[in-house]
Amino acid sequence: MENIIATVEISIDVPDPKVSGVRTGYSPHHKFARIDWLASGKHVYDDTDVHYPGETLKAKIKFASWEHMRDSVGVGDHFEILENDRLIGHGVVDAIL
């Protein structure tokens, strides 16, 4: 089961955009302000399409380490979406599941 629903934007205005796109199953890192480490999470979108930089979409995200971070994540929290240190996009938590 997923842990949060978020609105995510795949950024186009970053040094190295994710031009190959993302789809359900994409598992990037997430950086939250109140967490000192990168949290891996698997994204599930409402379709099986590939999504590209410039798109904003809803994602259900399941974090591998949710039990260690659940008390530090809340509705309205903003986060970065990364591949290691490569910024891919941004998101905001819409709901905790």
N, CA, C and O atoms as a CHARMM CRD file, in Angstrom:
* protein
*
  388
    1    1 MET  N      0.83300  -1.18800   0.00000 PROA 1      0.00000
    2    1 MET  CA     0.00000   0.00000   0.00000 PROA 1      0.00000
    3    1 MET  C      0.87400   1.24700   0.00000 PROA 1      0.00000
    4    1 MET  O      1.91100   1.29300   0.66200 PROA 1      0.00000
    5    2 GLU  N      0.44700   2.25000  -0.74500 PROA 2      0.00000
    6    2 GLU  CA     1.18300   3.50300  -0.81600 PROA 2      0.00000
    7    2 GLU  C      1.00600   4.29500   0.48300 PROA 2      0.00000
    8    2 GLU  O      0.07300   4.05800   1.25100 PROA 2      0.00000
    9    3 ASN  N      1.92400   5.23900   0.70900 PROA 3      0.00000
   10    3 ASN  CA     1.92600   6.00900   1.95400 PROA 3      0.00000
   11    3 ASN  C      1.36900   7.41500   1.80800 PROA 3      0.00000
   12    3 ASN  O      0.75000   7.93900   2.73400 PROA 3      0.00000
   13    4 ILE  N      1.58800   8.03600   0.63600 PROA 4      0.00000
   14    4 ILE  CA     1.09900   9.39700   0.42200 PROA 4      0.00000
   15    4 ILE  C      0.53300   9.53800  -0.98800 PROA 4      0.00000
   16    4 ILE  O      0.82600   8.74500  -1.88200 PROA 4      0.00000
   17    5 ILE  N     -0.28900  10.57600  -1.15500 PROA 5      0.00000
   18    5 ILE  CA    -0.67700  11.05900  -2.47800 PROA 5      0.00000
   19    5 ILE  C     -0.03900  12.43100  -2.59900 PROA 5      0.00000
   20    5 ILE  O     -0.11300  13.23900  -1.67300 PROA 5      0.00000
   21    6 ALA  N      0.58600  12.69600  -3.73500 PROA 6      0.00000
   22    6 ALA  CA     1.28200  13.96200  -3.92800 PROA 6      0.00000
   23    6 ALA  C      1.04500  14.50000  -5.33500 PROA 6      0.00000
   24    6 ALA  O      0.80000  13.74400  -6.27600 PROA 6      0.00000
   25    7 THR  N      1.12300  15.81200  -5.45300 PROA 7      0.00000
   26    7 THR  CA     1.17700  16.44900  -6.75700 PROA 7      0.00000
   27    7 THR  C      2.64900  16.62000  -7.07700 PROA 7      0.00000
   28    7 THR  O      3.38100  17.25900  -6.32100 PROA 7      0.00000
   29    8 VAL  N      3.08800  16.05400  -8.19100 PROA 8      0.00000
   30    8 VAL  CA     4.49700  16.12000  -8.56100 PROA 8      0.00000
   31    8 VAL  C      4.66200  16.80000  -9.90900 PROA 8      0.00000
   32    8 VAL  O      3.82900  16.65800 -10.80500 PROA 8      0.00000
   33    9 GLU  N      5.75000  17.54000 -10.03100 PROA 9      0.00000
   34    9 GLU  CA     6.10400  18.19000 -11.28800 PROA 9      0.00000
   35    9 GLU  C      7.44700  17.65000 -11.73300 PROA 9      0.00000
   36    9 GLU  O      8.41400  17.65700 -10.97100 PROA 9      0.00000
   37   10 ILE  N      7.50300  17.18300 -12.96000 PROA 10     0.00000
   38   10 ILE  CA     8.76300  16.76800 -13.55300 PROA 10     0.00000
   39   10 ILE  C      9.35100  18.03800 -14.16800 PROA 10     0.00000
   40   10 ILE  O      8.83200  18.55500 -15.15700 PROA 10     0.00000
   41   11 SER  N     10.41700  18.52600 -13.58600 PROA 11     0.00000
   42   11 SER  CA    10.94400  19.84500 -13.94300 PROA 11     0.00000
   43   11 SER  C     11.63700  19.86300 -15.29700 PROA 11     0.00000
   44   11 SER  O     12.33200  18.92400 -15.68400 PROA 11     0.00000
   45   12 ILE  N     11.42100  20.96400 -15.99800 PROA 12     0.00000
   46   12 ILE  CA    12.10600  21.19100 -17.26400 PROA 12     0.00000
   47   12 ILE  C     13.24400  22.19500 -17.06600 PROA 12     0.00000
   48   12 ILE  O     14.19200  22.23500 -17.85000 PROA 12     0.00000
   49   13 ASP  N     13.13600  23.00900 -16.00200 PROA 13     0.00000
   50   13 ASP  CA    14.09800  24.09000 -15.76200 PROA 13     0.00000
   51   13 ASP  C     15.17700  23.69100 -14.75600 PROA 13     0.00000
   52   13 ASP  O     15.49100  24.43500 -13.82700 PROA 13     0.00000
   53   14 VAL  N     15.73500  22.49700 -14.96700 PROA 14     0.00000
   54   14 VAL  CA    16.83700  22.00200 -14.13700 PROA 14     0.00000
   55   14 VAL  C     18.03200  21.74200 -15.05300 PROA 14     0.00000
   56   14 VAL  O     17.85600  21.60700 -16.26400 PROA 14     0.00000
   57   15 PRO  N     19.24200  21.67000 -14.50000 PROA 15     0.00000
   58   15 PRO  CA    20.43100  21.49700 -15.34200 PROA 15     0.00000
   59   15 PRO  C     20.39500  20.26600 -16.25500 PROA 15     0.00000
   60   15 PRO  O     20.92500  20.31400 -17.36500 PROA 15     0.00000
   61   16 ASP  N     19.78500  19.17600 -15.81000 PROA 16     0.00000
   62   16 ASP  CA    19.78700  17.93100 -16.58400 PROA 16     0.00000
   63   16 ASP  C     18.39900  17.29100 -16.51500 PROA 16     0.00000
   64   16 ASP  O     18.19800  16.33500 -15.76500 PROA 16     0.00000
   65   17 PRO  N     17.42300  17.81600 -17.30200 PROA 17     0.00000
   66   17 PRO  CA    16.05400  17.29600 -17.22200 PROA 17     0.00000
   67   17 PRO  C     15.96700  15.80500 -17.54700 PROA 17     0.00000
   68   17 PRO  O     16.80100  15.26600 -18.27400 PROA 17     0.00000
   69   18 LYS  N     14.95800  15.15700 -17.00400 PROA 18     0.00000
   70   18 LYS  CA    14.71400  13.72000 -17.21300 PROA 18     0.00000
   71   18 LYS  C     13.97800  13.55100 -18.54400 PROA 18     0.00000
   72   18 LYS  O     12.78700  13.24300 -18.56000 PROA 18     0.00000
   73   19 VAL  N     14.69100  13.75400 -19.66400 PROA 19     0.00000
   74   19 VAL  CA    14.06600  13.76000 -20.98600 PROA 19     0.00000
   75   19 VAL  C     13.53900  12.39000 -21.40500 PROA 19     0.00000
   76   19 VAL  O     12.69100  12.31000 -22.29300 PROA 19     0.00000
   77   20 SER  N     14.01700  11.32200 -20.79100 PROA 20     0.00000
   78   20 SER  CA    13.49900   9.99100 -21.12000 PROA 20     0.00000
   79   20 SER  C     12.14300   9.73800 -20.47000 PROA 20     0.00000
   80   20 SER  O     11.47300   8.75600 -20.78900 PROA 20     0.00000
   81   21 GLY  N     11.73600  10.62200 -19.55700 PROA 21     0.00000
   82   21 GLY  CA    10.42800  10.51700 -18.93300 PROA 21     0.00000
   83   21 GLY  C     10.36700   9.50900 -17.79100 PROA 21     0.00000
   84   21 GLY  O     11.33500   8.80900 -17.49500 PROA 21     0.00000
   85   22 VAL  N      9.20200   9.46100 -17.16500 PROA 22     0.00000
   86   22 VAL  CA     8.94800   8.55000 -16.04800 PROA 22     0.00000
   87   22 VAL  C      7.58700   7.89800 -16.25800 PROA 22     0.00000
   88   22 VAL  O      6.74200   8.42100 -16.98400 PROA 22     0.00000
   89   23 ARG  N      7.38600   6.75100 -15.61500 PROA 23     0.00000
   90   23 ARG  CA     6.09100   6.06600 -15.65900 PROA 23     0.00000
   91   23 ARG  C      5.88300   5.34500 -14.33700 PROA 23     0.00000
   92   23 ARG  O      6.77800   5.30900 -13.49300 PROA 23     0.00000
   93   24 THR  N      4.70900   4.77700 -14.16100 PROA 24     0.00000
   94   24 THR  CA     4.42900   4.00100 -12.95500 PROA 24     0.00000
   95   24 THR  C      5.55900   3.01200 -12.70700 PROA 24     0.00000
   96   24 THR  O      6.01900   2.32500 -13.61900 PROA 24     0.00000
   97   25 GLY  N      5.99300   2.95400 -11.45400 PROA 25     0.00000
   98   25 GLY  CA     7.11500   2.09500 -11.08300 PROA 25     0.00000
   99   25 GLY  C      8.40500   2.86700 -10.90100 PROA 25     0.00000
  100   25 GLY  O      9.37800   2.33200 -10.37000 PROA 25     0.00000
  101   26 TYR  N      8.42600   4.14400 -11.34200 PROA 26     0.00000
  102   26 TYR  CA     9.60000   4.99700 -11.16400 PROA 26     0.00000
  103   26 TYR  C      9.89500   5.10300  -9.67200 PROA 26     0.00000
  104   26 TYR  O      8.98900   5.35500  -8.87700 PROA 26     0.00000
  105   27 SER  N     11.15200   4.91400  -9.28700 PROA 27     0.00000
  106   27 SER  CA    11.53100   4.87800  -7.86600 PROA 27     0.00000
  107   27 SER  C     12.70400   5.80500  -7.56800 PROA 27     0.00000
  108   27 SER  O     13.82000   5.34000  -7.34000 PROA 27     0.00000
  109   28 PRO  N     12.45800   7.11200  -7.56900 PROA 28     0.00000
  110   28 PRO  CA    13.52800   8.06500  -7.28200 PROA 28     0.00000
  111   28 PRO  C     13.72600   8.26100  -5.77700 PROA 28     0.00000
  112   28 PRO  O     13.08200   7.60900  -4.95600 PROA 28     0.00000
  113   29 HSD  N     14.63100   9.17400  -5.44400 PROA 29     0.00000
  114   29 HSD  CA    14.82700   9.60100  -4.06100 PROA 29     0.00000
  115   29 HSD  C     13.96200  10.83300  -3.81200 PROA 29     0.00000
  116   29 HSD  O     13.60000  11.55100  -4.74500 PROA 29     0.00000
  117   30 HSD  N     13.63900  11.06600  -2.55700 PROA 30     0.00000
  118   30 HSD  CA    12.82000  12.20800  -2.15500 PROA 30     0.00000
  119   30 HSD  C     13.50500  12.89600  -0.98600 PROA 30     0.00000
  120   30 HSD  O     13.93000  12.23600  -0.03700 PROA 30     0.00000
  121   31 LYS  N     13.61500  14.21600  -1.04700 PROA 31     0.00000
  122   31 LYS  CA    14.24700  14.99000   0.03000 PROA 31     0.00000
  123   31 LYS  C     13.20400  15.89500   0.66500 PROA 31     0.00000
  124   31 LYS  O     12.70300  16.83000   0.04000 PROA 31     0.00000
  125   32 PHE  N     12.88700  15.59800   1.92400 PROA 32     0.00000
  126   32 PHE  CA    11.95800  16.39800   2.71400 PROA 32     0.00000
  127   32 PHE  C     12.75100  17.29400   3.66000 PROA 32     0.00000
  128   32 PHE  O     13.83500  16.91700   4.10500 PROA 32     0.00000
  129   33 ALA  N     12.22700  18.46700   3.96700 PROA 33     0.00000
  130   33 ALA  CA    12.92700  19.43900   4.81600 PROA 33     0.00000
  131   33 ALA  C     13.22200  18.89300   6.21200 PROA 33     0.00000
  132   33 ALA  O     14.27300  19.19200   6.77800 PROA 33     0.00000
  133   34 ARG  N     12.31500  18.10100   6.77400 PROA 34     0.00000
  134   34 ARG  CA    12.49000  17.62200   8.15200 PROA 34     0.00000
  135   34 ARG  C     13.13900  16.24200   8.25000 PROA 34     0.00000
  136   34 ARG  O     13.14300  15.62400   9.31500 PROA 34     0.00000
  137   35 ILE  N     13.68700  15.76600   7.13000 PROA 35     0.00000
  138   35 ILE  CA    14.36700  14.46600   7.12800 PROA 35     0.00000
  139   35 ILE  C     15.77900  14.67700   6.60100 PROA 35     0.00000
  140   35 ILE  O     15.96700  15.31400   5.56400 PROA 35     0.00000
  141   36 ASP  N     16.77100  14.14800   7.30700 PROA 36     0.00000
  142   36 ASP  CA    18.17700  14.39100   6.98000 PROA 36     0.00000
  143   36 ASP  C     18.75800  13.44500   5.94200 PROA 36     0.00000
  144   36 ASP  O     19.96400  13.47000   5.69800 PROA 36     0.00000
  145   37 TRP  N     17.93200  12.61400   5.32900 PROA 37     0.00000
  146   37 TRP  CA    18.43100  11.63500   4.37200 PROA 37     0.00000
  147   37 TRP  C     17.47500  11.56300   3.19200 PROA 37     0.00000
  148   37 TRP  O     16.35300  12.06700   3.25100 PROA 37     0.00000
  149   38 LEU  N     17.93700  10.92800   2.11400 PROA 38     0.00000
  150   38 LEU  CA    17.10100  10.74800   0.93200 PROA 38     0.00000
  151   38 LEU  C     16.24400   9.49700   1.11400 PROA 38     0.00000
  152   38 LEU  O     16.75300   8.43400   1.46900 PROA 38     0.00000
  153   39 ALA  N     14.96400   9.63000   0.87300 PROA 39     0.00000
  154   39 ALA  CA    14.02500   8.52100   1.04100 PROA 39     0.00000
  155   39 ALA  C     13.64100   7.95600  -0.32300 PROA 39     0.00000
  156   39 ALA  O     13.12100   8.68000  -1.17300 PROA 39     0.00000
  157   40 SER  N     13.89400   6.67500  -0.53300 PROA 40     0.00000
  158   40 SER  CA    13.49800   6.02100  -1.78000 PROA 40     0.00000
  159   40 SER  C     12.00100   5.74900  -1.75500 PROA 40     0.00000
  160   40 SER  O     11.45400   5.30300  -0.74600 PROA 40     0.00000
  161   41 GLY  N     11.34900   6.02100  -2.87500 PROA 41     0.00000
  162   41 GLY  CA     9.91700   5.77500  -2.95300 PROA 41     0.00000
  163   41 GLY  C      9.48400   5.39700  -4.35300 PROA 41     0.00000
  164   41 GLY  O     10.00600   5.91800  -5.33800 PROA 41     0.00000
  165   42 LYS  N      8.52900   4.49100  -4.43400 PROA 42     0.00000
  166   42 LYS  CA     8.01000   4.02400  -5.72400 PROA 42     0.00000
  167   42 LYS  C      6.74900   4.80100  -6.07400 PROA 42     0.00000
  168   42 LYS  O      5.81600   4.87500  -5.27400 PROA 42     0.00000
  169   43 HSD  N      6.72200   5.38300  -7.28000 PROA 43     0.00000
  170   43 HSD  CA     5.58800   6.17100  -7.75000 PROA 43     0.00000
  171   43 HSD  C      4.59600   5.30000  -8.50900 PROA 43     0.00000
  172   43 HSD  O      4.98200   4.43000  -9.29000 PROA 43     0.00000
  173   44 VAL  N      3.31300   5.54800  -8.26700 PROA 44     0.00000
  174   44 VAL  CA     2.23500   4.93500  -9.03600 PROA 44     0.00000
  175   44 VAL  C      1.38600   6.08300  -9.57200 PROA 44     0.00000
  176   44 VAL  O      0.86400   6.89400  -8.80600 PROA 44     0.00000
  177   45 TYR  N      1.25200   6.14300 -10.90700 PROA 45     0.00000
  178   45 TYR  CA     0.43500   7.16600 -11.55300 PROA 45     0.00000
  179   45 TYR  C     -0.89200   6.53900 -11.97400 PROA 45     0.00000
  180   45 TYR  O     -1.05100   5.32000 -11.91300 PROA 45     0.00000
  181   46 ASP  N     -1.84200   7.36700 -12.40000 PROA 46     0.00000
  182   46 ASP  CA    -3.17600   6.88100 -12.76600 PROA 46     0.00000
  183   46 ASP  C     -3.21200   6.17200 -14.11400 PROA 46     0.00000
  184   46 ASP  O     -4.26500   5.68800 -14.53000 PROA 46     0.00000
  185   47 ASP  N     -2.07600   6.10600 -14.79900 PROA 47     0.00000
  186   47 ASP  CA    -2.04000   5.49000 -16.11800 PROA 47     0.00000
  187   47 ASP  C     -0.69700   4.80000 -16.32900 PROA 47     0.00000
  188   47 ASP  O      0.14800   4.78000 -15.43400 PROA 47     0.00000
  189   48 THR  N     -0.50900   4.24200 -17.50400 PROA 48     0.00000
  190   48 THR  CA     0.76200   3.58000 -17.82100 PROA 48     0.00000
  191   48 THR  C      1.56400   4.38600 -18.83200 PROA 48     0.00000
  192   48 THR  O      2.53900   3.88500 -19.39200 PROA 48     0.00000
  193   49 ASP  N      1.16100   5.63000 -19.07100 PROA 49     0.00000
  194   49 ASP  CA     1.85500   6.49200 -20.02200 PROA 49     0.00000
  195   49 ASP  C      3.22100   6.90800 -19.48700 PROA 49     0.00000
  196   49 ASP  O      3.49100   6.83600 -18.28800 PROA 49     0.00000
  197   50 VAL  N      4.07500   7.34600 -20.41200 PROA 50     0.00000
  198   50 VAL  CA     5.34400   7.95700 -20.02700 PROA 50     0.00000
  199   50 VAL  C      5.08300   9.45200 -19.87600 PROA 50     0.00000
  200   50 VAL  O      4.43300  10.05900 -20.72700 PROA 50     0.00000
  201   51 HSD  N      5.58700  10.04500 -18.79800 PROA 51     0.00000
  202   51 HSD  CA     5.39800  11.47100 -18.52700 PROA 51     0.00000
  203   51 HSD  C      6.74100  12.17900 -18.61800 PROA 51     0.00000
  204   51 HSD  O      7.76600  11.64500 -18.19400 PROA 51     0.00000
  205   52 TYR  N      6.72500  13.39000 -19.17800 PROA 52     0.00000
  206   52 TYR  CA     7.95500  14.09800 -19.52000 PROA 52     0.00000
  207   52 TYR  C      8.08500  15.42200 -18.77000 PROA 52     0.00000
  208   52 TYR  O      7.11700  15.91100 -18.18800 PROA 52     0.00000
  209   53 PRO  N      9.30900  16.00900 -18.78900 PROA 53     0.00000
  210   53 PRO  CA     9.52000  17.29700 -18.13900 PROA 53     0.00000
  211   53 PRO  C      8.47900  18.32900 -18.58200 PROA 53     0.00000
  212   53 PRO  O      8.12800  18.42600 -19.75800 PROA 53     0.00000
  213   54 GLY  N      8.00500  19.08900 -17.60600 PROA 54     0.00000
  214   54 GLY  CA     6.97700  20.08300 -17.84400 PROA 54     0.00000
  215   54 GLY  C      5.59600  19.61600 -17.40900 PROA 54     0.00000
  216   54 GLY  O      4.67700  20.42600 -17.29300 PROA 54     0.00000
  217   55 GLU  N      5.44100  18.32000 -17.16800 PROA 55     0.00000
  218   55 GLU  CA     4.14300  17.78800 -16.75100 PROA 55     0.00000
  219   55 GLU  C      3.99100  17.83000 -15.23100 PROA 55     0.00000
  220   55 GLU  O      4.95400  17.66000 -14.48300 PROA 55     0.00000
  221   56 THR  N      2.75900  18.06200 -14.80400 PROA 56     0.00000
  222   56 THR  CA     2.38800  17.98400 -13.39200 PROA 56     0.00000
  223   56 THR  C      1.32800  16.90000 -13.27600 PROA 56     0.00000
  224   56 THR  O      0.36800  16.88100 -14.04600 PROA 56     0.00000
  225   57 LEU  N      1.49900  15.99800 -12.31500 PROA 57     0.00000
  226   57 LEU  CA     0.57400  14.88300 -12.18400 PROA 57     0.00000
  227   57 LEU  C      0.44000  14.43800 -10.74100 PROA 57     0.00000
  228   57 LEU  O      1.22700  14.82400  -9.87600 PROA 57     0.00000
  229   58 LYS  N     -0.57100  13.62000 -10.49900 PROA 58     0.00000
  230   58 LYS  CA    -0.78900  13.02700  -9.17600 PROA 58     0.00000
  231   58 LYS  C     -0.03600  11.71400  -9.09500 PROA 58     0.00000
  232   58 LYS  O      0.00300  10.94600 -10.05600 PROA 58     0.00000
  233   59 ALA  N      0.56200  11.46500  -7.94100 PROA 59     0.00000
  234   59 ALA  CA     1.28800  10.21300  -7.72400 PROA 59     0.00000
  235   59 ALA  C      0.94400   9.66800  -6.34800 PROA 59     0.00000
  236   59 ALA  O      0.84100  10.41500  -5.37600 PROA 59     0.00000
  237   60 LYS  N      0.77000   8.36700  -6.28200 PROA 60     0.00000
  238   60 LYS  CA     0.73400   7.66700  -5.00300 PROA 60     0.00000
  239   60 LYS  C      2.15100   7.15600  -4.81000 PROA 60     0.00000
  240   60 LYS  O      2.72700   6.56300  -5.72200 PROA 60     0.00000
  241   61 ILE  N      2.71900   7.38000  -3.62700 PROA 61     0.00000
  242   61 ILE  CA     4.11700   7.02000  -3.38800 PROA 61     0.00000
  243   61 ILE  C      4.21700   6.10900  -2.17500 PROA 61     0.00000
  244   61 ILE  O      3.64000   6.38200  -1.12200 PROA 61     0.00000
  245   62 LYS  N      4.95900   5.02200  -2.34300 PROA 62     0.00000
  246   62 LYS  CA     5.24600   4.08900  -1.24900 PROA 62     0.00000
  247   62 LYS  C      6.72900   4.19800  -0.92700 PROA 62     0.00000
  248   62 LYS  O      7.57800   3.98800  -1.79400 PROA 62     0.00000
  249   63 PHE  N      7.03700   4.52800   0.32700 PROA 63     0.00000
  250   63 PHE  CA     8.41700   4.68400   0.77400 PROA 63     0.00000
  251   63 PHE  C      8.91100   3.42000   1.45900 PROA 63     0.00000
  252   63 PHE  O      8.21000   2.83200   2.28200 PROA 63     0.00000
  253   64 ALA  N     10.11200   3.01100   1.11400 PROA 64     0.00000
  254   64 ALA  CA    10.72000   1.82400   1.72300 PROA 64     0.00000
  255   64 ALA  C     10.92800   2.01700   3.22300 PROA 64     0.00000
  256   64 ALA  O     10.88700   1.05100   3.98500 PROA 64     0.00000
  257   65 SER  N     11.14900   3.25200   3.64700 PROA 65     0.00000
  258   65 SER  CA    11.46600   3.54200   5.05300 PROA 65     0.00000
  259   65 SER  C     10.35000   4.32500   5.75100 PROA 65     0.00000
  260   65 SER  O     10.62500   5.11600   6.65400 PROA 65     0.00000
  261   66 TRP  N      9.10500   4.11400   5.34600 PROA 66     0.00000
  262   66 TRP  CA     7.98800   4.88500   5.88000 PROA 66     0.00000
  263   66 TRP  C      7.91600   4.84300   7.40500 PROA 66     0.00000
  264   66 TRP  O      7.61900   5.86000   8.03100 PROA 66     0.00000
  265   67 GLU  N      8.17900   3.70200   8.00400 PROA 67     0.00000
  266   67 GLU  CA     8.08200   3.59100   9.46400 PROA 67     0.00000
  267   67 GLU  C      9.03600   4.53800  10.17700 PROA 67     0.00000
  268   67 GLU  O      8.79200   4.90800  11.32500 PROA 67     0.00000
  269   68 HSD  N     10.12100   4.93600   9.51500 PROA 68     0.00000
  270   68 HSD  CA    11.10200   5.83600  10.12400 PROA 68     0.00000
  271   68 HSD  C     10.83300   7.30400   9.80200 PROA 68     0.00000
  272   68 HSD  O     11.44400   8.18800  10.40100 PROA 68     0.00000
  273   69 MET  N      9.93400   7.57000   8.86900 PROA 69     0.00000
  274   69 MET  CA     9.72800   8.95100   8.43600 PROA 69     0.00000
  275   69 MET  C      8.29900   9.44800   8.59700 PROA 69     0.00000
  276   69 MET  O      8.04800  10.64300   8.44000 PROA 69     0.00000
  277   70 ARG  N      7.36300   8.56700   8.90400 PROA 70     0.00000
  278   70 ARG  CA     5.94700   8.94200   8.91500 PROA 70     0.00000
  279   70 ARG  C      5.63900  10.12700   9.82800 PROA 70     0.00000
  280   70 ARG  O      4.75400  10.92300   9.51500 PROA 70     0.00000
  281   71 ASP  N      6.34500  10.26100  10.94300 PROA 71     0.00000
  282   71 ASP  CA     6.07800  11.36900  11.86500 PROA 71     0.00000
  283   71 ASP  C      6.69700  12.68600  11.40800 PROA 71     0.00000
  284   71 ASP  O      6.45900  13.72800  12.02000 PROA 71     0.00000
  285   72 SER  N      7.48900  12.65000  10.33900 PROA 72     0.00000
  286   72 SER  CA     8.16100  13.85000   9.84000 PROA 72     0.00000
  287   72 SER  C      7.58800  14.34500   8.52100 PROA 72     0.00000
  288   72 SER  O      8.09800  15.30700   7.94800 PROA 72     0.00000
  289   73 VAL  N      6.53700  13.70200   8.03400 PROA 73     0.00000
  290   73 VAL  CA     5.92000  14.06900   6.75900 PROA 73     0.00000
  291   73 VAL  C      4.46100  14.41900   7.00700 PROA 73     0.00000
  292   73 VAL  O      3.73400  13.66800   7.65600 PROA 73     0.00000
  293   74 GLY  N      4.03400  15.57800   6.48000 PROA 74     0.00000
  294   74 GLY  CA     2.65200  15.99700   6.66700 PROA 74     0.00000
  295   74 GLY  C      2.05600  16.59100   5.41200 PROA 74     0.00000
  296   74 GLY  O      2.77300  16.93800   4.47300 PROA 74     0.00000
  297   75 VAL  N      0.74300  16.70600   5.39900 PROA 75     0.00000
  298   75 VAL  CA     0.03900  17.32100   4.28000 PROA 75     0.00000
  299   75 VAL  C      0.55400  18.74600   4.10300 PROA 75     0.00000
  300   75 VAL  O      0.68100  19.49600   5.07100 PROA 75     0.00000
  301   76 GLY  N      0.84600  19.10900   2.86200 PROA 76     0.00000
  302   76 GLY  CA     1.36900  20.43400   2.54500 PROA 76     0.00000
  303   76 GLY  C      2.88100  20.50200   2.48500 PROA 76     0.00000
  304   76 GLY  O      3.43800  21.49700   2.02000 PROA 76     0.00000
  305   77 ASP  N      3.55700  19.45200   2.95100 PROA 77     0.00000
  306   77 ASP  CA     5.02900  19.43500   2.89600 PROA 77     0.00000
  307   77 ASP  C      5.50500  19.37000   1.45000 PROA 77     0.00000
  308   77 ASP  O      4.97400  18.61700   0.63500 PROA 77     0.00000
  309   78 HSD  N      6.51700  20.17600   1.15600 PROA 78     0.00000
  310   78 HSD  CA     7.14400  20.17600  -0.16200 PROA 78     0.00000
  311   78 HSD  C      8.37100  19.27500  -0.12300 PROA 78     0.00000
  312   78 HSD  O      9.01300  19.13400   0.91800 PROA 78     0.00000
  313   79 PHE  N      8.69300  18.66500  -1.26000 PROA 79     0.00000
  314   79 PHE  CA     9.87100  17.80900  -1.33700 PROA 79     0.00000
  315   79 PHE  C     10.48600  17.87600  -2.72900 PROA 79     0.00000
  316   79 PHE  O      9.82500  18.22400  -3.70700 PROA 79     0.00000
  317   80 GLU  N     11.76100  17.53600  -2.78800 PROA 80     0.00000
  318   80 GLU  CA    12.46900  17.43800  -4.06100 PROA 80     0.00000
  319   80 GLU  C     12.46100  15.98400  -4.51000 PROA 80     0.00000
  320   80 GLU  O     12.48800  15.06900  -3.68600 PROA 80     0.00000
  321   81 ILE  N     12.42300  15.78100  -5.81400 PROA 81     0.00000
  322   81 ILE  CA    12.53300  14.44800  -6.40800 PROA 81     0.00000
  323   81 ILE  C     13.90100  14.38300  -7.07000 PROA 81     0.00000
  324   81 ILE  O     14.22200  15.19900  -7.93400 PROA 81     0.00000
  325   82 LEU  N     14.70500  13.40600  -6.65900 PROA 82     0.00000
  326   82 LEU  CA    16.09000  13.31900  -7.12200 PROA 82     0.00000
  327   82 LEU  C     16.45100  11.91700  -7.58800 PROA 82     0.00000
  328   82 LEU  O     15.82300  10.93000  -7.20500 PROA 82     0.00000
  329   83 GLU  N     17.47300  11.85900  -8.41900 PROA 83     0.00000
  330   83 GLU  CA    18.17700  10.61500  -8.72600 PROA 83     0.00000
  331   83 GLU  C     19.58800  10.84400  -8.20300 PROA 83     0.00000
  332   83 GLU  O     20.41500  11.46300  -8.87200 PROA 83     0.00000
  333   84 ASN  N     19.85500  10.34500  -7.01100 PROA 84     0.00000
  334   84 ASN  CA    21.06700  10.67600  -6.24900 PROA 84     0.00000
  335   84 ASN  C     21.11000  12.18300  -6.06800 PROA 84     0.00000
  336   84 ASN  O     20.25100  12.71800  -5.36700 PROA 84     0.00000
  337   85 ASP  N     22.07300  12.90900  -6.66600 PROA 85     0.00000
  338   85 ASP  CA    22.11300  14.36500  -6.49300 PROA 85     0.00000
  339   85 ASP  C     21.52900  15.11600  -7.68800 PROA 85     0.00000
  340   85 ASP  O     21.61500  16.34300  -7.73700 PROA 85     0.00000
  341   86 ARG  N     20.94300  14.41500  -8.64300 PROA 86     0.00000
  342   86 ARG  CA    20.34900  15.02200  -9.84200 PROA 86     0.00000
  343   86 ARG  C     18.89100  15.38200  -9.56500 PROA 86     0.00000
  344   86 ARG  O     18.06100  14.50500  -9.32700 PROA 86     0.00000
  345   87 LEU  N     18.58700  16.68400  -9.59900 PROA 87     0.00000
  346   87 LEU  CA    17.22100  17.14900  -9.36600 PROA 87     0.00000
  347   87 LEU  C     16.35400  16.83000 -10.58300 PROA 87     0.00000
  348   87 LEU  O     16.68400  17.20600 -11.70800 PROA 87     0.00000
  349   88 ILE  N     15.24900  16.13700 -10.34400 PROA 88     0.00000
  350   88 ILE  CA    14.32400  15.73300 -11.40000 PROA 88     0.00000
  351   88 ILE  C     13.03300  16.54200 -11.34300 PROA 88     0.00000
  352   88 ILE  O     12.44200  16.85100 -12.37700 PROA 88     0.00000
  353   89 GLY  N     12.59600  16.88400 -10.12900 PROA 89     0.00000
  354   89 GLY  CA    11.33800  17.59600  -9.98700 PROA 89     0.00000
  355   89 GLY  C     11.03600  17.93600  -8.54400 PROA 89     0.00000
  356   89 GLY  O     11.88700  17.82600  -7.66100 PROA 89     0.00000
  357   90 HSD  N      9.79900  18.35200  -8.33200 PROA 90     0.00000
  358   90 HSD  CA     9.33300  18.76600  -7.00800 PROA 90     0.00000
  359   90 HSD  C      7.95500  18.17800  -6.75900 PROA 90     0.00000
  360   90 HSD  O      7.25100  17.78900  -7.69100 PROA 90     0.00000
  361   91 GLY  N      7.58400  18.12100  -5.50000 PROA 91     0.00000
  362   91 GLY  CA     6.25900  17.63500  -5.16100 PROA 91     0.00000
  363   91 GLY  C      5.74700  18.26400  -3.88700 PROA 91     0.00000
  364   91 GLY  O      6.49500  18.89300  -3.13800 PROA 91     0.00000
  365   92 VAL  N      4.45800  18.08400  -3.65400 PROA 92     0.00000
  366   92 VAL  CA     3.82900  18.52200  -2.41600 PROA 92     0.00000
  367   92 VAL  C      2.87700  17.40900  -1.97100 PROA 92     0.00000
  368   92 VAL  O      2.15800  16.83000  -2.78500 PROA 92     0.00000
  369   93 VAL  N      2.88300  17.12400  -0.68600 PROA 93     0.00000
  370   93 VAL  CA     2.04300  16.06200  -0.12400 PROA 93     0.00000
  371   93 VAL  C      0.59500  16.55000  -0.05500 PROA 93     0.00000
  372   93 VAL  O      0.30100  17.56400   0.57800 PROA 93     0.00000
  373   94 ASP  N     -0.30600  15.81400  -0.71600 PROA 94     0.00000
  374   94 ASP  CA    -1.73400  16.14100  -0.70100 PROA 94     0.00000
  375   94 ASP  C     -2.48800  15.36500   0.37200 PROA 94     0.00000
  376   94 ASP  O     -3.45200  15.87300   0.94400 PROA 94     0.00000
  377   95 ALA  N     -2.05300  14.13400   0.64700 PROA 95     0.00000
  378   95 ALA  CA    -2.74600  13.29000   1.62700 PROA 95     0.00000
  379   95 ALA  C     -1.80200  12.22200   2.15000 PROA 95     0.00000
  380   95 ALA  O     -0.90700  11.75700   1.44400 PROA 95     0.00000
  381   96 ILE  N     -2.02100  11.84600   3.40100 PROA 96     0.00000
  382   96 ILE  CA    -1.32600  10.71000   4.01000 PROA 96     0.00000
  383   96 ILE  C     -2.32300   9.55200   3.97600 PROA 96     0.00000
  384   96 ILE  O     -3.47500   9.71100   4.38100 PROA 96     0.00000
  385   97 LEU  N     -1.89100   8.41800   3.50600 PROA 97     0.00000
  386   97 LEU  CA    -2.80200   7.26100   3.38500 PROA 97     0.00000
  387   97 LEU  C     -2.69300   6.33200   4.58600 PROA 97     0.00000
  388   97 LEU  O     -3.38500   5.31600   4.64500 PROA 97     0.00000
